[in-house]
Amino acid sequence: MRVRFAPSPTGALHIGGARTALYNWLMARGNAGTLVLRIEDTDKERSTPENVEQILDALTWLELDYDEGPISQLSRTDRHQELLQRLLDEGKAYRSTATGEDVRKFKEQHGADKGFRGTPEAEGAVRLKVPDEGSTTVHDLIRGDTVFQHVHMDDPVIARADGSVLYNFAVAVDDLDAQITHVVRGEDHLSNTPKQLLVYEALGAQPPLFAHLPLLHGPDGKKLSKRHGAASVQELRDAGFLPEAVRNYLALLGWGAADDQTILTTHELTEQFDVARVQKNPAQFDVKKLTWLNGRYIREMDVDELTKRVEQFTGRTGLREAVAISQEKIGTLADFWPLAGFLFDGPQDDPKAREKWHDADHRHALVQAREAIATTSTFDVEHLEVALREVVEADPERKPKDVYQPIRVALAGTTVSPGIFESLAVLGRDESLKRLDAALNHA
């Protein structure tokens, strides 16, 4: 099996493109196959080296390696020209000066479903001859057969008048030369496939098998875009998602394990993935579901490994204790610092929290809590919990939050933090008392 991922470097790697790359990677790795990376950079105005680097960086972050490439499509111009001239010489393609306006007028006269046929000329763009009769059938591993009647198909332009070839010709030649056996790509390419099959036929070559993936939609059922949240791999990375969680989630967008398993290791994905089980309907990308899945990965991760990831993400070191007490409460790496940064940078400033929890009604509880924290024999989670529970129980009308929230606001400056006993233990007695005293003096 030989598959390829062939992105256009006109921007960052979109999530839909990342799923396409993943599916091709899973097919290659699960079938002892080869994955070819081709950069389709023939759009000279929009294709940039910076965008190529973005794509390579995204694949590296997703840990999707490739066996051959990256191959620049633009570097294959001589080969494209060679086969283009061959089709011209064999009479399977012709030059024509017919314009888009000419095609439009033809459709008005003969009907929109009548295929346009140009007149061979000495110059002009190159068009591929489509037979007047018969049909071309796309055998799709996901969608079954789709038949395209030739009578409805225009003779497609495969090269401009200046000789530069267009997508449907270049991609067929590149896949042919790379001996690609399976083309797995988005369904937006389905309308291109019969044109490419005709190129294969004109070249006397056996085409690959095709599988057209359903497009990704947002939870509202509309095509995925920035309004639904992160739209590129880089945005997911910068939002603190884990590459293994993203791979797991993307794999499930339109495909499911045989036993409806949700958490799958990369090894399990490569063993189970079968493109024939991909659904035909659009798949929904929901950042909330991805966050839930990412949180599962975080909670199940070894604390030392998670600490390494958090330290790389934040650029800070010495975070292990704080990571350990935050692990159960964060859904992404980006959640860590807003939750636990107070342990290092001091309390946040939330006037509403102070107003609610450091008022006169709660001051007495805070004073008692301060005394219990100062006098507990051993400053660890177990002893702190016992000491502060006694403060809660000292007043029958007191609820736990009447004691714990004033402490939390004193330590963190806000009402959200890791566990209160764990936070105290990480801060230590001296720093905890310092923050409690500052809160009492401010109240």
C-alpha positions in Angstrom: 0.0 0.0 0.0 1.2 3.5 -0.9 -0.7 6.5 0.2 0.0 10.2 0.1 -0.9 13.4 1.9 -0.7 16.3 -0.4 -1.5 19.7 1.3 -1.4 23.0 -0.5 0.9 25.5 1.5 -1.5 28.4 1.3 -2.0 28.6 5.1 -1.8 26.7 8.4 -2.8 23.0 8.4 -6.6 23.0 8.9 -8.1 20.4 11.2 -9.8 18.7 8.2 -6.4 18.4 6.5 -4.9 17.0 9.7 -7.6 14.3 9.8 -6.8 13.4 6.2 -3.1 13.2 7.1 -4.0 11.0 10.1 -6.1 8.6 8.1 -3.4 8.2 5.5 -0.8 7.7 8.2 -3.0 5.1 9.9 -3.5 3.2 6.6 0.2 3.2 5.9 1.3 2.2 9.5 -1.5 -0.4 9.8 -0.7 -2.1 6.5 3.1 -2.0 6.4 2.7 0.7 3.7 4.4 3.9 2.6 3.2 7.4 3.3 4.4 10.0 0.7 4.3 13.7 1.6 3.8 15.9 -1.4 3.5 19.7 -1.2 1.2 21.0 -3.9 2.8 24.4 -4.3 1.9 25.2 -7.9 -0.2 28.2 -6.7 2.9 30.5 -6.7 1.1 33.5 -5.3 -0.3 31.8 -2.2 2.2 29.1 -1.6 5.0 30.3 0.7 8.0 28.6 2.4 6.6 29.8 5.7 3.3 27.9 5.1 5.3 24.8 4.2 7.1 25.1 7.6 3.7 25.5 9.3 2.5 22.2 7.7 5.7 20.4 8.6 5.6 21.7 12.2 1.9 20.6 12.5 2.7 17.1 11.3 5.7 16.9 13.7 3.6 18.0 16.6 0.9 15.4 15.7 3.7 12.9 15.5 2.7 11.8 12.0 5.9 10.9 10.3 6.2 10.2 6.5 8.4 7.8 4.5 9.1 9.8 1.4 9.1 13.6 0.8 8.3 16.3 1.2 8.2 16.4 -2.6 7.5 19.8 -4.2 4.9 19.5 -7.0 6.4 22.6 -8.5 9.8 20.8 -8.9 8.1 18.2 -11.2 7.3 20.7 -13.9 9.5 19.0 -16.5 7.7 15.7 -16.0 4.3 17.4 -16.2 5.3 19.1 -19.5 6.7 15.8 -20.9 3.3 14.0 -20.4 1.3 17.0 -21.4 3.1 17.1 -24.8 2.6 13.3 -25.1 -1.2 13.7 -24.9 -1.0 16.6 -27.4 1.0 14.5 -29.8 -1.3 11.5 -29.4 -4.4 13.7 -30.1 -5.8 13.0 -26.6 -5.6 16.7 -25.7 -5.8 19.9 -27.8 -5.2 23.6 -27.6 -8.1 26.0 -27.6 -8.6 29.7 -27.1 -12.1 29.2 -25.8 -12.8 31.3 -22.7 -15.1 30.9 -19.8 -17.5 33.3 -21.5 -17.5 31.0 -24.5 -18.4 28.1 -22.3 -21.1 30.1 -20.6 -22.7 31.0 -24.0 -22.5 27.4 -25.1 -24.4 26.3 -22.0 -27.1 28.9 -22.6 -27.6 27.7 -26.1 -27.4 23.9 -25.5 -28.3 23.5 -21.9 -26.4 23.6 -18.6 -26.0 19.8 -18.6 -24.4 19.6 -22.0 -20.7 19.1 -22.0 -18.6 21.8 -23.8 -16.3 20.6 -26.6 -13.7 23.0 -27.9 -12.2 23.3 -31.4 -8.5 22.3 -31.7 -6.4 25.3 -32.5 -2.7 26.1 -32.9 -2.5 27.9 -29.6 -4.3 28.5 -26.3 -5.0 26.5 -23.2 -4.8 22.7 -23.3 -8.0 20.8 -22.9 -8.3 17.0 -22.4 -10.7 15.3 -24.8 -13.7 13.7 -23.1 -15.5 11.0 -25.1 -18.8 12.0 -26.4 -20.4 8.8 -25.3 -20.1 6.5 -22.3 -19.3 7.4 -18.7 -16.6 7.4 -16.1 -17.3 5.7 -12.8 -15.6 6.6 -9.5 -15.3 3.5 -7.4 -15.1 5.0 -3.9 -14.2 2.9 -0.9 -16.6 5.0 1.3 -19.4 6.1 -1.0 -19.6 3.3 -3.5 -19.9 4.0 -7.2 -20.7 7.4 -8.6 -21.2 7.5 -12.4 -20.4 10.6 -14.4 -21.9 10.6 -17.9 -19.5 12.0 -20.5 -22.2 13.9 -22.3 -22.5 16.2 -19.3 -18.8 16.7 -18.8 -16.8 19.6 -20.3 -13.5 19.0 -21.9 -11.4 20.1 -18.8 -8.6 22.6 -19.1 -5.4 20.7 -17.9 -2.9 23.4 -18.7 -2.9 27.2 -19.2 -1.8 28.9 -22.4 1.6 29.5 -20.9 2.1 25.8 -20.4 1.7 25.7 -16.7 -0.4 22.6 -15.8 -3.5 22.7 -13.6 -4.4 20.6 -10.6 -6.3 17.7 -12.1 -3.5 16.9 -14.5 -0.6 17.5 -12.2 -2.1 15.4 -9.3 -2.8 12.5 -11.6 0.7 12.5 -13.0 2.2 12.8 -9.5 0.1 10.0 -8.1 1.0 7.8 -11.1 4.7 8.4 -10.8 4.7 7.9 -7.0 2.8 4.6 -7.6 0.1 5.6 -5.1 -2.4 2.8 -4.6 -5.0 4.6 -2.5 -6.0 8.3 -2.6 -7.7 9.3 0.6 -8.9 12.9 0.6 -11.9 15.2 1.4 -15.2 14.8 -0.4 -14.7 18.3 -1.9 -12.4 16.6 -4.4 -15.0 14.1 -5.6 -16.0 16.3 -8.5 -12.3 16.4 -9.6 -11.9 12.6 -9.6 -13.6 11.8 -12.9 -11.4 14.3 -14.7 -8.3 12.7 -13.1 -9.6 9.2 -14.0 -9.8 10.4 -17.6 -6.2 11.6 -17.4 -5.2 8.1 -16.2 -7.1 6.6 -19.1 -5.4 8.9 -21.6 -2.0 8.0 -20.2 -2.9 4.3 -20.4 -2.3 3.9 -16.6 -4.2 2.1 -13.9 -5.7 4.5 -11.4 -5.5 4.2 -7.6 -8.4 3.4 -5.4 -10.2 6.4 -4.0 -11.8 7.2 -0.7 -13.5 10.6 -0.2 -13.9 11.6 3.4 -16.9 13.5 4.7 -16.2 17.2 5.5 -16.0 18.5 9.0 -18.8 20.6 10.4 -19.2 22.5 13.6 -21.9 21.6 16.3 -24.3 23.8 14.4 -24.1 21.6 11.3 -22.3 24.3 9.3 -18.9 23.9 7.6 -16.1 24.1 10.2 -14.6 27.5 10.5 -13.0 29.8 13.0 -16.4 30.7 14.5 -16.4 27.2 16.0 -13.1 27.7 17.8 -9.7 26.4 16.8 -9.6 25.7 13.0 -5.9 24.8 12.6 -3.5 22.4 14.2 -1.4 25.2 15.5 -4.4 26.7 17.3 -5.0 23.4 19.0 -1.4 23.1 20.1 -1.4 26.7 21.4 -4.7 26.0 23.2 -2.9 23.3 25.3 -4.2 20.2 23.7 -2.1 17.0 23.7 -1.2 15.5 20.3 -2.2 12.0 21.3 -5.6 13.3 22.4 -6.0 15.2 19.1 -5.1 12.1 17.1 -7.6 10.0 19.0 -10.4 12.6 18.6 -9.7 13.2 14.9 -9.7 9.5 14.2 -13.2 9.3 15.6 -14.6 12.1 13.4 -16.5 10.0 10.9 -15.0 6.7 11.9 -15.5 4.5 15.0 -13.9 1.5 16.6 -15.8 -1.7 16.1 -16.7 -1.8 19.8 -17.5 1.9 20.1 -14.3 2.4 22.2 -13.6 6.1 22.8 -10.1 6.1 24.2 -7.7 4.4 21.8 -4.0 4.4 21.8 -2.1 5.1 18.6 -1.3 1.3 18.4 -5.0 0.5 18.7 -5.8 3.0 16.1 -3.3 1.6 13.6 -4.6 -1.9 14.2 -8.3 -1.1 13.9 -8.6 1.7 11.4 -10.3 0.7 8.2 -11.2 3.5 5.7 -14.2 1.4 4.4 -15.9 2.0 7.8 -15.7 5.8 7.5 -19.2 7.3 7.4 -20.6 9.1 4.4 -22.2 11.9 6.4 -20.4 15.0 7.6 -18.6 14.6 10.9 -19.0 17.2 13.7 -15.9 18.7 15.3 -16.8 19.9 18.8 -14.1 21.5 20.8 -16.0 20.7 24.0 -15.8 17.0 23.3 -12.1 17.3 22.4 -11.5 19.1 25.7 -13.3 16.3 27.6 -11.2 13.7 25.8 -8.0 15.7 26.4 -8.9 15.9 30.1 -9.1 12.2 30.2 -5.7 11.9 28.8 -4.3 14.4 31.3 -5.9 12.6 34.3 -4.5 9.3 33.2 -1.0 10.6 32.4 2.0 9.9 34.7 2.5 13.0 36.8 6.1 13.3 35.7 5.2 13.2 32.1 2.4 15.7 32.6 4.8 18.0 34.5 7.2 17.9 31.5 4.4 18.8 29.2 3.2 21.7 31.4 6.7 23.0 31.9 7.3 23.0 28.1 4.0 24.7 27.5 4.4 27.4 30.2 8.1 27.9 29.9 8.3 27.6 33.7 10.2 25.0 35.8 9.7 23.4 39.3 6.0 22.8 38.8 5.7 19.1 39.8 3.9 19.7 43.1 1.5 22.2 41.6 0.8 19.9 38.6 0.1 17.0 40.9 -2.6 18.8 42.8 -4.1 20.3 39.6 -4.2 17.2 37.4 -7.8 16.3 38.2 -9.1 19.8 37.4 -7.5 20.8 34.1 -8.8 19.9 30.6 -5.9 21.4 28.7 -2.3 22.4 29.4 -3.5 26.0 29.1 -5.8 25.5 32.0 -2.9 25.0 34.4 -1.6 28.5 34.9 -4.9 30.2 35.4 -5.7 27.6 38.0 -2.4 27.2 39.8 -0.3 30.2 38.9 -1.1 31.8 42.2 1.2 29.3 43.9 4.1 31.0 42.2 3.1 34.6 41.3 0.9 35.4 44.3 -2.8 35.9 44.6 -4.9 37.2 41.8 -7.0 40.3 42.3 -10.7 39.5 42.3 -12.5 42.3 44.1 -15.9 40.5 43.9 -14.4 37.4 45.5 -12.9 39.5 48.3 -16.1 41.4 48.8 -18.1 38.2 49.1 -15.8 36.0 51.2 -13.8 38.4 53.3 -16.8 40.4 54.6 -17.6 40.7 58.3 -19.6 37.5 58.4 -16.7 35.4 57.2 -13.9 37.2 59.0 -14.3 35.3 62.3 -14.0 32.0 60.4 -10.9 33.2 58.6 -9.3 34.2 61.9 -10.0 30.8 63.4 -8.7 29.1 60.2 -5.5 31.1 60.4 -5.0 30.0 64.0 -5.6 26.3 63.1 -3.2 26.6 60.1 -0.5 28.2 62.3 -0.7 25.6 65.1 -1.2 22.3 63.3 1.7 20.0 64.3 2.5 18.7 60.8 1.9 20.9 57.7 0.6 18.3 55.3 -2.7 17.6 53.6 -3.9 15.1 56.2 -3.3 17.2 59.3 -4.5 20.4 57.6 -7.8 18.7 56.7 -8.3 17.6 60.3 -7.5 21.0 61.7 -9.8 22.9 59.3 -12.6 20.5 59.7 -12.6 21.3 63.4 -13.0 25.0 62.5 -16.0 24.1 60.4 -17.6 22.0 63.1 -16.9 24.7 65.8 -20.1 26.5 64.6 -23.1 24.4 64.0 -24.5 26.9 61.4 -21.2 26.9 59.5 -20.9 25.1 56.2 -17.5 23.9 54.8 -17.5 26.6 52.1 -17.8 29.3 54.8 -14.3 28.3 55.9 -12.7 27.0 52.8 -13.7 29.7 50.4 -12.3 32.6 52.5 -9.0 30.7 52.8 -9.0 30.0 49.0 -9.6 33.7 48.2 -6.8 34.6 50.6 -4.3 32.2 49.0 -5.3 32.5 45.4 -7.2 35.8 45.1 -10.1 34.0 43.4 -12.6 31.3 44.1 -11.1 28.7 41.8 -8.0 26.7 42.7 -6.7 23.2 43.3 -7.8 21.5 46.5 -7.5 23.9 49.5 -5.5 21.5 51.7 -3.2 20.6 48.8 -2.7 24.3 48.0 -1.8 25.1 51.6 0.7 22.2 51.7 2.4 23.3 48.5 2.6 26.9 49.6 4.0 25.9 53.0 3.2 27.3 56.4 5.1 30.6 56.2 3.7 31.7 52.8 0.2 30.5 53.7 0.2 32.5 56.9 1.6 35.5 55.0 -1.3 35.5 52.6 -3.9 34.9 55.3 -2.5 37.9 57.3 -2.6 40.1 54.2 -6.2 39.1 53.6 -7.1 39.8 57.2 -5.4 43.2 57.1 -7.1 44.1 53.9 -10.6 43.1 55.1 
